[in-house]
């Protein structure tokens, strides 16, 4: 079942953007993935083993609101598919899979 877990944006004045890149800041991919892992861990009450097949389709500028969506229909196999989507344009910005620890 596909469902929205959360949404977030990064303040244009956040120290997270320092050096990434001066004059033309973008949200670091590591921060995006950290938010995905956090949202899935809380929502699914599961321990995460690893990320796989991660692909960034576009850059994410500061102040843009993005949504984290998951398809957990394959959760029983230990995998959750995720997408990070532009909240307004609904375009995919990042996607991949999260493999869960076996219980």
ZIRAHU-V908514 format. One record per helix or strand of 3 or more residues. SS is the DSSP state (hx for helix, st for strand). FROM is the first residue (numbers start at 1). LEN is the number of residues. Records with the same first field share a line. If there is no record, write none. Layout:
SS->FROM-LEN / FROM-LEN
This chain:
st->2-7 / 48-9 / 66-6 / 79-8 / 92-9
hx->15-3 / 29-16 / 75-3
